[in-house]
Structures are given as C-alpha cells and as structure tokens.
Amino acid sequence: MVKGSFCYIDPEYFRTQHLTEKSNVYSFGVVIFEVLCARPAVVQWVRDEEVSLAEWGKTCYRKGTLLEIVDPKLNGEVAHGCLMKFEEVASSCLHEKGSERHAMEEVVWGLEFALQLQEYAKKVVGHDTMLENQEPITLDGMV
C-alpha cells in the first residue's frame, strides 16, 4: 500500500494502482510549485479552484497568469528568464499522464538551466537584485 499525502500522489496512480518512475516526478512538481508560490500544496479556506496548488498552478500556467500566484518576494530577486524556466519545469512535472512527464534527469537539467539563467542575469545586471518585469534572458549556445 502506498502511503503519502493525497496532494502529492500521482493522479495516474489513482487510476492504475501502479507506481512508476514518473510518479516521483509528479510529486516533485508539486514541491516545486510550493517553493515557487510559497504556499502549501492544499489550502482548504480558499476558492475551490485554488485549493489544490498543483491544479491551480497548471491552470495558471496554461492561461499565462502564473506570475500572479508566484511568491511576491521573488519579484525583483529572480531573473525573469530563470523564473519562466522554473515555471516551465514545474508545469511539465504535473502532466496527468506519466508518459507525458519528463524523466527526473530532464527535470534536474531544467532546474540547472534556470540557475544558469539566474547567474547570467546577475552578471549582466551587475548586482544581486534583478529588475522587475525585465525581458527574458537567453544564453546563446545553450540548448
């Protein structure tokens, strides 16, 4: 019997009762959203569409409104390109079907790339605080 908090369990597991390597990817995606939004995975006292952070985050990502739920303390501290990559990685972990999720190695690579974008932005801007609403930064030669 699998044990764990309801909000972290792969929805595919509920349908099939089989865990896969991608089940952990789903759980990790929930954790990434918790970090990004500075809130728990489940909050009971909010609007229905906001109760599950995973579902709310996926919806906001699809609508292009994810920045609205990101922890406001990150605004001005994290490069826009880094934040966009971080959001993309988190969202990719939460696909309903495990076959559509990236392998954990790809998730780690995406997070490492987000870190590189942040470090590059610090060099370009010249100080630790990032500019609000700055344009995304890309690294030439990086895939």
C-alpha positions as CSV (number, residue, x, y, z in Angstrom):
1,M,0.0,0.0,0.0
2,V,1.3,3.4,-1.0
3,K,1.5,6.0,1.7
4,G,1.7,9.7,1.3
5,S,-0.1,12.9,1.4
6,F,-3.0,13.0,-1.0
7,C,-1.9,16.2,-2.8
8,Y,1.5,14.7,-3.8
9,I,0.3,11.4,-5.2
10,D,0.4,10.9,-9.0
11,P,-3.2,11.0,-10.4
12,E,-2.2,8.2,-12.7
13,Y,-1.6,6.1,-9.7
14,F,-5.2,6.5,-8.5
15,R,-6.4,5.1,-11.9
16,T,-3.9,2.3,-12.3
17,Q,-2.7,1.5,-8.7
18,H,0.8,1.2,-10.2
19,L,3.7,3.5,-9.3
20,T,6.2,4.4,-11.9
21,E,9.4,6.5,-12.0
22,K,7.2,9.3,-13.3
23,S,5.1,9.2,-10.1
24,N,8.0,10.7,-8.2
25,V,8.3,13.4,-10.9
26,Y,4.7,14.4,-10.3
27,S,5.3,14.7,-6.5
28,F,8.4,16.7,-7.1
29,G,6.5,19.1,-9.4
30,V,4.1,19.8,-6.5
31,V,7.1,20.6,-4.3
32,I,8.5,23.0,-7.0
33,F,5.2,24.8,-7.1
34,E,5.2,25.0,-3.3
35,V,8.6,26.7,-3.4
36,L,7.6,29.0,-6.3
37,C,4.3,30.1,-4.7
38,A,5.3,29.9,-1.0
39,R,2.2,28.1,0.0
40,P,1.2,24.5,0.9
41,A,0.0,22.1,-1.7
42,V,-3.5,22.2,-0.3
43,V,-5.3,25.1,1.4
44,Q,-8.9,24.5,2.4
45,W,-10.1,28.1,3.1
46,V,-9.6,29.5,-0.5
47,R,-11.7,29.5,-3.6
48,D,-12.4,26.0,-5.0
49,E,-10.1,26.4,-8.0
50,E,-7.2,27.4,-5.6
51,V,-7.5,24.5,-3.1
52,S,-5.0,22.2,-4.9
53,L,-1.8,24.1,-5.7
54,A,-1.0,21.6,-8.5
55,E,-4.3,22.1,-10.3
56,W,-4.2,25.9,-9.8
57,G,-0.6,26.1,-10.9
58,K,-1.3,24.1,-14.1
59,T,-4.3,26.2,-14.9
60,C,-2.4,29.5,-14.4
61,Y,0.5,28.2,-16.4
62,R,-1.8,27.4,-19.3
63,K,-3.5,30.8,-19.1
64,G,-0.2,32.6,-18.9
65,T,-1.1,34.0,-15.5
66,L,1.3,32.0,-13.3
67,L,3.3,35.1,-12.3
68,E,0.2,36.2,-10.4
69,I,0.5,33.4,-8.0
70,V,4.2,33.3,-7.6
71,D,5.5,34.5,-4.2
72,P,5.7,38.3,-4.5
73,K,9.0,38.2,-2.5
74,L,10.6,36.7,-5.6
75,N,9.7,39.8,-7.7
76,G,12.8,41.8,-8.3
77,E,15.0,39.0,-6.9
78,V,14.8,36.4,-9.6
79,A,15.6,37.0,-13.3
80,H,12.6,36.8,-15.5
81,G,14.1,34.1,-17.7
82,C,15.0,32.0,-14.7
83,L,11.5,32.3,-13.3
84,M,10.0,31.3,-16.6
85,K,12.2,28.2,-16.9
86,F,11.4,27.3,-13.3
87,E,7.7,27.6,-14.1
88,E,8.0,25.5,-17.2
89,V,9.8,22.7,-15.4
90,A,7.3,22.7,-12.6
91,S,4.4,22.5,-15.0
92,S,6.0,19.8,-17.1
93,C,6.1,17.6,-14.0
94,L,2.4,17.7,-13.4
95,H,1.0,16.2,-16.6
96,E,-1.8,13.9,-15.9
97,K,-0.2,11.0,-17.9
98,G,3.1,9.8,-16.7
99,S,4.3,9.2,-20.3
100,E,3.9,13.0,-20.9
101,R,6.2,14.0,-18.0
102,H,9.9,14.4,-18.3
103,A,12.3,12.0,-16.7
104,M,13.8,13.2,-13.4
105,E,17.1,13.7,-15.2
106,E,15.5,16.2,-17.6
107,V,13.8,18.0,-14.6
108,V,17.2,18.3,-12.9
109,W,18.7,19.6,-16.2
110,G,15.9,22.2,-16.5
111,L,16.4,23.4,-12.9
112,E,20.2,23.7,-13.5
113,F,19.5,25.7,-16.7
114,A,17.2,28.0,-14.6
115,L,20.1,28.5,-12.2
116,Q,22.5,29.3,-15.1
117,L,20.0,31.9,-16.4
118,Q,19.9,33.5,-12.9
119,E,23.7,33.6,-12.6
120,Y,24.0,35.0,-16.1
121,A,21.4,37.7,-15.3
122,K,23.4,38.7,-12.2
123,K,26.5,39.2,-14.3
124,V,24.6,41.3,-16.9
125,V,22.7,43.4,-14.4
126,G,25.8,43.8,-12.2
127,H,24.2,43.2,-8.8
128,D,22.1,40.7,-7.0
129,T,18.7,42.3,-7.3
130,M,17.0,41.6,-10.6
131,L,15.0,44.2,-12.4
132,E,11.2,43.9,-12.2
133,N,9.4,43.0,-15.5
134,Q,12.7,42.6,-17.3
135,E,12.8,40.8,-20.6
136,P,13.7,37.1,-20.6
137,I,17.4,36.4,-20.9
138,T,18.6,33.6,-23.0
139,L,22.1,32.0,-23.1
140,D,23.5,31.8,-26.7
141,G,24.8,28.4,-27.4
142,M,22.8,26.7,-24.7
143,V,20.1,24.3,-25.6
